[in-house]
Amino acid sequence: MKNLSKIFKSTLLVLSIVITSTLSYAANKSDKKVETVVFKVEMDCMGCAGKIEKNIPFEKGVKKLDVDFKAQKVTISYKTDKTSKENLKKALEKLKFKVEEIKA
């Protein structure tokens, strides 16, 4: 009977640890907010659009990228805990583009 009680207590302890760690992981994951920013980017040709499509997805925190050459717009969804609008603008400027944020 003592062994059964020990096993029950141990099992209860392990389950409580698993539940607590799962809840804390879920809470941390929900803190990661994703925002979207739209930039007006002066692109001369489709090669410019390709240059953006090739480089910007590798910037830290970028989740989604949409380059619209005809409208001269670049839309970026990013994790706010990893990067900012300013950092993304600098990354585009580093590729030698004239960039201006479009307010939604």
N, CA, C and O atoms as a MOPAC input file, in Angstrom:
PM7 MOZYME 1SCF
protein

 N      0.82000 1    -1.18900 1     0.00000 1
 C      0.00000 1     0.00000 1     0.00000 1
 C      0.87000 1     1.26300 1     0.00000 1
 O      0.53100 1     2.25800 1    -0.63900 1
 N      2.02400 1     1.20800 1     0.74200 1
 C      2.93800 1     2.34600 1     0.76800 1
 C      3.48600 1     2.62800 1    -0.63300 1
 O      3.58700 1     3.78200 1    -1.05100 1
 N      3.84300 1     1.54600 1    -1.35800 1
 C      4.38800 1     1.69700 1    -2.70900 1
 C      3.35800 1     2.31500 1    -3.65500 1
 O      3.69500 1     3.15700 1    -4.48800 1
 N      2.12100 1     1.89800 1    -3.52100 1
 C      1.06100 1     2.42900 1    -4.35500 1
 C      0.87100 1     3.91800 1    -4.08600 1
 O      0.63600 1     4.69500 1    -5.01100 1
 N      0.97100 1     4.30800 1    -2.83100 1
 C      0.84100 1     5.71900 1    -2.45600 1
 C      2.00300 1     6.53600 1    -3.03000 1
 O      1.79200 1     7.64600 1    -3.51800 1
 N      3.21900 1     6.00300 1    -2.97600 1
 C      4.39500 1     6.67200 1    -3.53700 1
 C      4.24900 1     6.84800 1    -5.05100 1
 O      4.53500 1     7.91500 1    -5.59200 1
 N      3.80300 1     5.79300 1    -5.71900 1
 C      3.62000 1     5.84000 1    -7.16900 1
 C      2.57400 1     6.88800 1    -7.52700 1
 O      2.76000 1     7.65200 1    -8.47400 1
 N      1.48600 1     6.92800 1    -6.78600 1
 C      0.42500 1     7.89700 1    -7.03800 1
 C      0.93700 1     9.32400 1    -6.85000 1
 O      0.65500 1    10.19700 1    -7.67100 1
 N      1.68300 1     9.56300 1    -5.77900 1
 C      2.23900 1    10.89800 1    -5.52800 1
 C      3.23800 1    11.29700 1    -6.61500 1
 O      3.24100 1    12.44200 1    -7.06600 1
 N      4.07500 1    10.36600 1    -7.02900 1
 C      5.05200 1    10.64500 1    -8.08300 1
 C      4.36500 1    10.97000 1    -9.40500 1
 O      4.75300 1    11.90400 1   -10.10600 1
 N      3.35700 1    10.20100 1    -9.72900 1
 C      2.60600 1    10.43100 1   -10.96000 1
 C      1.92400 1    11.79100 1   -10.92000 1
 O      1.93400 1    12.52300 1   -11.91000 1
 N      1.34100 1    12.12600 1    -9.79800 1
 C      0.68000 1    13.41100 1    -9.62800 1
 C      1.68300 1    14.56600 1    -9.77200 1
 O      1.36500 1    15.58900 1   -10.37900 1
 N      2.86000 1    14.41000 1    -9.22900 1
 C      3.90400 1    15.42200 1    -9.32700 1
 C      4.34200 1    15.61600 1   -10.77900 1
 O      4.46500 1    16.74700 1   -11.24800 1
 N      4.57300 1    14.52600 1   -11.47800 1
 C      4.99300 1    14.60500 1   -12.88400 1
 C      3.91300 1    15.27400 1   -13.72800 1
 O      4.22600 1    16.12000 1   -14.56500 1
 N      2.66400 1    14.91400 1   -13.52800 1
 C      1.56600 1    15.52500 1   -14.28100 1
 C      1.45800 1    17.02000 1   -14.00300 1
 O      1.21400 1    17.80500 1   -14.91900 1
 N      1.63600 1    17.41100 1   -12.76700 1
 C      1.55200 1    18.84200 1   -12.44800 1
 C      2.70000 1    19.61800 1   -13.10300 1
 O      2.50400 1    20.74700 1   -13.55100 1
 N      3.88900 1    19.02200 1   -13.16200 1
 C      5.02900 1    19.66800 1   -13.82400 1
 C      4.75700 1    19.80800 1   -15.32200 1
 O      5.01800 1    20.86400 1   -15.89700 1
 N      4.24200 1    18.77300 1   -15.95100 1
 C      3.94500 1    18.80800 1   -17.38900 1
 C      2.88100 1    19.85900 1   -17.68800 1
 O      3.02500 1    20.62900 1   -18.63800 1
 N      1.83200 1    19.90100 1   -16.90100 1
 C      0.75700 1    20.87600 1   -17.11900 1
 C      1.27300 1    22.29400 1   -16.92800 1
 O      0.95800 1    23.17300 1   -17.73100 1
 N      2.05000 1    22.53500 1   -15.89800 1
 C      2.59000 1    23.87000 1   -15.63300 1
 C      3.51100 1    24.32300 1   -16.76100 1
 O      3.42000 1    25.46700 1   -17.20800 1
 N      4.38300 1    23.45700 1   -17.22100 1
 C      5.30500 1    23.84000 1   -18.29700 1
 C      4.55400 1    24.08100 1   -19.60300 1
 O      4.91600 1    24.98000 1   -20.36200 1
 N      3.53200 1    23.30500 1   -19.87300 1
 C      2.72900 1    23.49500 1   -21.07800 1
 C      2.00300 1    24.83100 1   -21.04200 1
 O      1.96000 1    25.54000 1   -22.04700 1
 N      1.44000 1    25.17500 1   -19.91000 1
 C      0.73800 1    26.44900 1   -19.78100 1
 C      1.68200 1    27.63900 1   -19.91300 1
 O      1.33200 1    28.63800 1   -20.54200 1
 N      2.86300 1    27.54500 1   -19.33400 1
 C      3.80900 1    28.65600 1   -19.43900 1
 C      4.33200 1    28.79500 1   -20.86800 1
 O      4.56800 1    29.91300 1   -21.32700 1
 N      4.51500 1    27.68800 1   -21.57200 1
 C      4.93500 1    27.73900 1   -22.97300 1
 C      3.85100 1    28.39900 1   -23.82300 1
 O      4.14900 1    29.23500 1   -24.67600 1
 N      2.61100 1    28.02600 1   -23.58900 1
 C      1.50100 1    28.61100 1   -24.35000 1
 C      1.37300 1    30.10200 1   -24.07000 1
 O      1.06300 1    30.87000 1   -24.98100 1
 N      1.60300 1    30.52400 1   -22.84900 1
 C      1.53000 1    31.94500 1   -22.50700 1
 C      2.64100 1    32.71900 1   -23.21200 1
 O      2.39600 1    33.81200 1   -23.72300 1
 N      3.84700 1    32.17800 1   -23.25000 1
 C      4.96600 1    32.84500 1   -23.92800 1
 C      4.74300 1    32.91300 1   -25.42900 1
 O      5.10600 1    33.90300 1   -26.06400 1
 N      4.15800 1    31.88900 1   -25.99700 1
 C      3.93800 1    31.86100 1   -27.43600 1
 C      2.91900 1    32.91500 1   -27.85700 1
 O      3.04300 1    33.49600 1   -28.93500 1
 N      1.92300 1    33.16600 1   -27.03000 1
 C      0.89600 1    34.14300 1   -27.38500 1
 C      1.40900 1    35.57700 1   -27.28700 1
 O      0.77200 1    36.48400 1   -27.82100 1
 N      2.54100 1    35.80900 1   -26.62300 1
 C      3.11500 1    37.14300 1   -26.50900 1
 C      3.73800 1    37.61600 1   -27.82000 1
 O      3.98800 1    38.80900 1   -27.98700 1
 N      3.98600 1    36.71600 1   -28.73000 1
 C      4.64600 1    37.05400 1   -29.98700 1
 C      3.62200 1    37.62500 1   -30.95500 1
 O      2.85800 1    36.88900 1   -31.58000 1
 N      3.61900 1    38.94200 1   -31.06600 1
 C      2.65300 1    39.64300 1   -31.89900 1
 C      3.21200 1    39.82300 1   -33.30900 1
 O      4.39600 1    40.10900 1   -33.49200 1
 N      2.34100 1    39.65100 1   -34.29700 1
 C      2.72600 1    39.85300 1   -35.68700 1
 C      2.00900 1    41.09800 1   -36.20200 1
 O      0.79300 1    41.22600 1   -36.06200 1
 N      2.77200 1    42.01100 1   -36.79800 1
 C      2.21500 1    43.22100 1   -37.40100 1
 C      2.58800 1    43.25800 1   -38.87300 1
 O      3.46900 1    42.53100 1   -39.33100 1
 N      1.89000 1    44.12700 1   -39.60400 1
 C      2.14600 1    44.27600 1   -41.03000 1
 C      2.43600 1    45.74000 1   -41.33400 1
 O      1.78000 1    46.63900 1   -40.80800 1
 N      3.41800 1    45.96100 1   -42.18200 1
 C      3.77500 1    47.31300 1   -42.60700 1
 C      3.82700 1    47.33800 1   -44.13700 1
 O      4.22500 1    46.36300 1   -44.77500 1
 N      3.41600 1    48.47700 1   -44.71100 1
 C      3.45300 1    48.64100 1   -46.16900 1
 C      4.38300 1    49.80600 1   -46.48700 1
 O      4.25700 1    50.89600 1   -45.92900 1
 N      5.32300 1    49.54900 1   -47.40200 1
 C      6.26800 1    50.56600 1   -47.82800 1
 C      6.07100 1    50.87000 1   -49.30600 1
 O      5.78200 1    49.97700 1   -50.10300 1
 N      6.23000 1    52.13100 1   -49.65800 1
 C      6.32900 1    52.52700 1   -51.06300 1
 C      7.81400 1    52.45000 1   -51.39000 1
 O      8.62900 1    53.13800 1   -50.77500 1
 N      8.15700 1    51.62000 1   -52.34900 1
 C      9.55800 1    51.39700 1   -52.70200 1
 C      9.73600 1    51.67900 1   -54.19700 1
 O      9.04000 1    51.10300 1   -55.03300 1
 N     10.66400 1    52.56000 1   -54.51600 1
 C     10.92600 1    52.88800 1   -55.91500 1
 C     11.75600 1    51.77700 1   -56.55400 1
 O     12.95200 1    51.63600 1   -56.29600 1
 N     11.07200 1    50.98200 1   -57.40700 1
 C     11.71400 1    49.87600 1   -58.11600 1
 C     11.70800 1    50.20500 1   -59.60900 1
 O     10.67900 1    50.61100 1   -60.14900 1
 N     12.84100 1    50.03400 1   -60.27400 1
 C     12.96800 1    50.35500 1   -61.69300 1
 C     12.57200 1    49.19800 1   -62.60800 1
 O     12.11400 1    49.41600 1   -63.73000 1
 N     12.75100 1    47.96800 1   -62.12500 1
 C     12.50700 1    46.81200 1   -62.98600 1
 C     12.12300 1    45.60100 1   -62.14300 1
 O     12.13500 1    45.66100 1   -60.91300 1
 N     11.78900 1    44.52400 1   -62.80100 1
 C     11.43900 1    43.29100 1   -62.09600 1
 C     12.64900 1    42.71900 1   -61.35400 1
 O     12.49500 1    41.97700 1   -60.38400 1
 N     13.83300 1    43.06200 1   -61.80800 1
 C     15.04300 1    42.63000 1   -61.09900 1
 C     15.11800 1    43.23200 1   -59.71300 1
 O     15.60200 1    42.60100 1   -58.77400 1
 N     14.63100 1    44.47300 1   -59.59000 1
 C     14.59800 1    45.12500 1   -58.27700 1
 C     13.65100 1    44.36700 1   -57.34600 1
 O     13.96000 1    44.12400 1   -56.17900 1
 N     12.48700 1    44.00000 1   -57.89300 1
 C     11.51800 1    43.23200 1   -57.09900 1
 C     12.12700 1    41.89500 1   -56.68400 1
 O     11.94500 1    41.44800 1   -55.55200 1
 N     12.83900 1    41.27000 1   -57.59100 1
 C     13.50100 1    40.00000 1   -57.27900 1
 C     14.56100 1    40.14600 1   -56.20300 1
 O     14.72800 1    39.27100 1   -55.35400 1
 N     15.27300 1    41.26300 1   -56.24900 1
 C     16.30500 1    41.52600 1   -55.23300 1
 C     15.67400 1    41.61800 1   -53.84500 1
 O     16.22600 1    41.10000 1   -52.87400 1
 N     14.52500 1    42.27300 1   -53.75200 1
 C     13.81300 1    42.38200 1   -52.47200 1
 C     13.30700 1    41.01400 1   -52.03900 1
 O     13.46900 1    40.62700 1   -50.88100 1
 N     12.68700 1    40.27200 1   -52.97500 1
 C     12.15400 1    38.94000 1   -52.66700 1
 C     13.24800 1    37.96900 1   -52.24000 1
 O     12.99500 1    37.03900 1   -51.47400 1
 N     14.45000 1    38.18400 1   -52.73100 1
 C     15.57000 1    37.29500 1   -52.41000 1
 C     16.17400 1    37.59900 1   -51.03200 1
 O     16.62000 1    36.68500 1   -50.33800 1
 N     16.18900 1    38.87600 1   -50.63400 1
 C     16.91500 1    39.27000 1   -49.42200 1
 C     16.05400 1    39.50900 1   -48.17800 1
 O     16.44300 1    39.10300 1   -47.08200 1
 N     14.92300 1    40.14200 1   -48.31700 1
 C     14.13600 1    40.55300 1   -47.15100 1
 C     13.57300 1    39.38200 1   -46.33800 1
 O     13.50400 1    39.49200 1   -45.11400 1
 N     13.16400 1    38.26100 1   -46.96000 1
 C     12.66000 1    37.15700 1   -46.13100 1
 C     13.66700 1    36.64000 1   -45.10400 1
 O     13.27800 1    35.99700 1   -44.12800 1
 N     14.95100 1    36.91200 1   -45.31200 1
 C     15.97000 1    36.43700 1   -44.38600 1
 C     16.23300 1    37.41500 1   -43.23700 1
 O     17.02900 1    37.12900 1   -42.34300 1
 N     15.56300 1    38.56600 1   -43.26600 1
 C     15.67400 1    39.49700 1   -42.14000 1
 C     15.00000 1    38.86600 1   -40.92400 1
 O     13.98000 1    38.18800 1   -41.04600 1
 N     15.57100 1    39.09400 1   -39.78100 1
 C     15.06700 1    38.51900 1   -38.54100 1
 C     13.61700 1    38.95600 1   -38.29700 1
 O     13.30900 1    40.14600 1   -38.35400 1
 N     12.73000 1    37.99300 1   -38.02500 1
 C     11.35100 1    38.27900 1   -37.66300 1
 C     10.36800 1    38.35500 1   -38.81300 1
 O      9.16300 1    38.44000 1   -38.57400 1
 N     10.83900 1    38.32800 1   -40.06100 1
 C      9.92900 1    38.44200 1   -41.20200 1
 C      9.14400 1    37.13800 1   -41.36200 1
 O      9.72200 1    36.05500 1   -41.46000 1
 N      7.82300 1    37.26700 1   -41.38500 1
 C      6.94500 1    36.10700 1   -41.53300 1
 C      6.40400 1    35.97900 1   -42.95000 1
 O      6.26800 1    34.87200 1   -43.47300 1
 N      6.08900 1    37.13600 1   -43.58000 1
 C      5.48700 1    37.10800 1   -44.91700 1
 C      5.92000 1    38.34900 1   -45.68300 1
 O      6.05700 1    39.43200 1   -45.11300 1
 N      6.13200 1    38.17500 1   -46.97500 1
 C      6.56100 1    39.27800 1   -47.82700 1
 C      5.75400 1    39.26000 1   -49.11800 1
 O      5.57000 1    38.21000 1   -49.73300 1
 N      5.27100 1    40.44200 1   -49.52400 1
 C      4.56900 1    40.57800 1   -50.79200 1
 C      5.12600 1    41.80000 1   -51.51100 1
 O      5.06100 1    42.91900 1   -51.00200 1
 N      5.67100 1    41.57200 1   -52.69500 1
 C      6.23900 1    42.65400 1   -53.50000 1
 C      5.33000 1    42.88100 1   -54.70300 1
 O      5.12000 1    41.97200 1   -55.50600 1
 N      4.78800 1    44.09900 1   -54.82800 1
 C      3.93000 1    44.47600 1   -55.94700 1
 C      4.67100 1    45.51700 1   -56.77900 1
 O      4.68200 1    46.70400 1   -56.45400 1
 N      5.29800 1    45.03700 1   -57.87600 1
 C      6.11700 1    45.92300 1   -58.70800 1
 C      5.27100 1    47.02400 1   -59.35400 1
 O      5.67600 1    48.18700 1   -59.36200 1
 N      4.10800 1    46.67000 1   -59.89200 1
 C      3.26000 1    47.65500 1   -60.58200 1
 C      2.82300 1    48.77800 1   -59.64900 1
 O      2.81900 1    49.94400 1   -60.04600 1
 N      2.45600 1    48.44300 1   -58.41600 1
 C      2.00400 1    49.45800 1   -57.45300 1
 C      3.17000 1    50.07700 1   -56.68800 1
 O      2.98700 1    51.03000 1   -55.93200 1
 N      4.37900 1    49.52400 1   -56.89000 1
 C      5.58200 1    50.01000 1   -56.19600 1
 C      5.42300 1    49.88400 1   -54.67600 1
 O      5.82100 1    50.77400 1   -53.92400 1
 N      4.83200 1    48.75700 1   -54.23400 1
 C      4.58900 1    48.53200 1   -52.80700 1
 C      5.23100 1    47.23000 1   -52.33400 1
 O      5.28800 1    46.23800 1   -53.06100 1
 N      5.70700 1    47.26800 1   -51.10200 1
 C      6.23400 1    46.07800 1   -50.44200 1
 C      5.49400 1    45.94300 1   -49.11400 1
 O      5.53100 1    46.84700 1   -48.27900 1
 N      4.82200 1    44.81000 1   -48.92800 1
 C      4.08100 1    44.54200 1   -47.70100 1
 C      4.82000 1    43.45600 1   -46.92400 1
 O      5.12100 1    42.38800 1   -47.45800 1
 N      5.10600 1    43.74800 1   -45.65100 1
 C      5.87100 1    42.81100 1   -44.82000 1
 C      5.11400 1    42.55400 1   -43.51500 1
 O      4.73500 1    43.49100 1   -42.81300 1
 N      4.90000 1    41.27700 1   -43.20000 1
 C      4.38000 1    40.87600 1   -41.89500 1
 C      5.57000 1    40.39400 1   -41.08200 1
 O      6.39500 1    39.62000 1   -41.56700 1
 N      5.65200 1    40.86100 1   -39.83500 1
 C      6.83600 1    40.56100 1   -39.02500 1
 C      6.46300 1    40.40200 1   -37.55000 1
 O      5.43600 1    40.90100 1   -37.09000 1
 N      7.33400 1    39.68900 1   -36.82300 1
 C      7.17000 1    39.51500 1   -35.37800 1
 C      7.73000 1    40.74700 1   -34.67400 1
 O      8.88800 1    41.11600 1   -34.87100 1
 N      6.89500 1    41.37900 1   -33.85100 1
 C      7.31500 1    42.61600 1   -33.19200 1
 C      8.38700 1    42.38400 1   -32.13700 1
 O      9.11000 1    43.31300 1   -31.77800 1
 N      8.49900 1    41.16400 1   -31.63700 1
 C      9.53800 1    40.89400 1   -30.64800 1
 C     10.90300 1    40.62800 1   -31.28700 1
 O     11.91100 1    40.53200 1   -30.58700 1
 N     10.93100 1    40.50900 1   -32.61000 1
 C     12.18900 1    40.22000 1   -33.31700 1
 C     12.72700 1    41.41100 1   -34.10600 1
 O     13.94000 1    41.55400 1   -34.25800 1
 N     11.83000 1    42.27200 1   -34.61100 1
 C     12.26200 1    43.39700 1   -35.43400 1
 C     11.24600 1    44.52600 1   -35.34800 1
 O     10.26700 1    44.43600 1   -34.60600 1
 N     11.48100 1    45.58500 1   -36.10600 1
 C     10.58700 1    46.74500 1   -36.09100 1
 C     10.44300 1    47.30400 1   -37.50400 1
 O     11.16500 1    46.90800 1   -38.41800 1
 N      9.50000 1    48.22900 1   -37.66700 1
 C      9.31300 1    48.88500 1   -38.96300 1
 C     10.59400 1    49.58200 1   -39.39000 1
 O     10.98500 1    49.53900 1   -40.55600 1
 N     11.23200 1    50.21600 1   -38.43400 1
 C     12.45900 1    50.96300 1   -38.72200 1
 C     13.56900 1    50.03700 1   -39.23300 1
 O     14.27500 1    50.37000 1   -40.18400 1
 N     13.71100 1    48.88900 1   -38.59900 1
 C     14.74200 1    47.92600 1   -39.03600 1
 C     14.45400 1    47.40500 1   -40.43800 1
 O     15.37200 1    47.23300 1   -41.24100 1
 N     13.18100 1    47.15500 1   -40.73400 1
 C     12.81900 1    46.67000 1   -42.07000 1
 C     13.04900 1    47.75100 1   -43.12100 1
 O     13.49600 1    47.46300 1   -44.23100 1
 N     12.74000 1    48.99400 1   -42.76500 1
 C     12.99100 1    50.10900 1   -43.68900 1
 C     14.49000 1    50.22600 1   -43.96800 1
 O     14.89900 1    50.41700 1   -45.11300 1
 N     15.30800 1    50.11000 1   -42.91600 1
 C     16.76100 1    50.17300 1   -43.08500 1
 C     17.27000 1    49.03400 1   -43.97100 1
 O     18.19400 1    49.21800 1   -44.76200 1
 N     16.65700 1    47.85400 1   -43.82900 1
 C     17.07400 1    46.71000 1   -44.64300 1
 C     16.78900 1    46.96300 1   -46.11700 1
 O     17.59300 1    46.60200 1   -46.97600 1
 N     15.64700 1    47.58400 1   -46.41500 1
 C     15.33100 1    47.92500 1   -47.80300 1
 C     16.26100 1    49.01600 1   -48.31900 1
 O     16.71500 1    48.96200 1   -49.46200 1
 N     16.54300 1    49.99900 1   -47.48100 1
 C     17.45500 1    51.07600 1   -47.88100 1
 C     18.87400 1    50.56100 1   -48.10000 1
 O     19.61200 1    51.07400 1   -48.94200 1
 N     19.23900 1    49.55100 1   -47.33800 1
 C     20.56400 1    48.93900 1   -47.49100 1
 C     20.70800 1    48.28700 1   -48.87400 1
 O     21.81300 1    48.14900 1   -49.39800 1
 N     19.57200 1    47.89300 1   -49.44800 1
 C     19.57100 1    47.32500 1   -50.79800 1
 C     19.53500 1    48.41800 1   -51.86600 1
 O     19.36500 1    48.13600 1   -53.05200 1
 N     19.69700 1    49.67900 1   -51.42500 1
 C     19.77900 1    50.84900 1   -52.31300 1
 C     18.43100 1    51.26300 1   -52.92000 1
 O     18.37100 1    51.71100 1   -54.06500 1
 N     17.33700 1    51.10700 1   -52.13100 1
 C     16.02800 1    51.54700 1   -52.57800 1
 C     15.59300 1    52.76800 1   -51.78100 1
 O     15.93700 1    52.91200 1   -50.60800 1
 N     14.83100 1    53.64900 1   -52.43100 1
 C     14.22000 1    54.77500 1   -51.74800 1
 C     12.90600 1    54.24300 1   -51.15700 1
 O     12.05600 1    53.72100 1   -51.87700 1
 N     12.75600 1    54.38700 1   -49.82300 1
 C     11.64900 1    53.73800 1   -49.11300 1
 C     10.86900 1    54.77500 1   -48.30100 1
 O     11.43900 1    55.67300 1   -47.68100 1
 N      9.54100 1    54.61300 1   -48.32900 1
 C      8.66800 1    55.47500 1   -47.54200 1
 C      7.52400 1    54.61900 1   -47.01300 1
 O      6.90400 1    53.87500 1   -47.77300 1
 N      7.23800 1    54.71900 1   -45.71000 1
 C      6.14000 1    53.94200 1   -45.13500 1
 C      4.81300 1    54.53200 1   -45.56800 1
 O      4.63800 1    55.75000 1   -45.58800 1
 N      3.88100 1    53.65900 1   -45.91500 1
 C      2.52200 1    54.06700 1   -46.26700 1
 C      1.64600 1    53.81700 1   -45.04500 1
 O      1.55100 1    52.68700 1   -44.56600 1
 N      1.01300 1    54.86300 1   -44.54500 1
 C      0.12700 1    54.71500 1   -43.38900 1
 C     -1.18900 1    54.10300 1   -43.84900 1
 O     -1.80000 1    54.55700 1   -44.81600 1
 N     -1.61000 1    53.06900 1   -43.13800 1
 C     -2.85100 1    52.37800 1   -43.50900 1
 C     -4.07100 1    53.10200 1   -42.97800 1
 O     -5.19800 1    52.65700 1   -43.19800 1

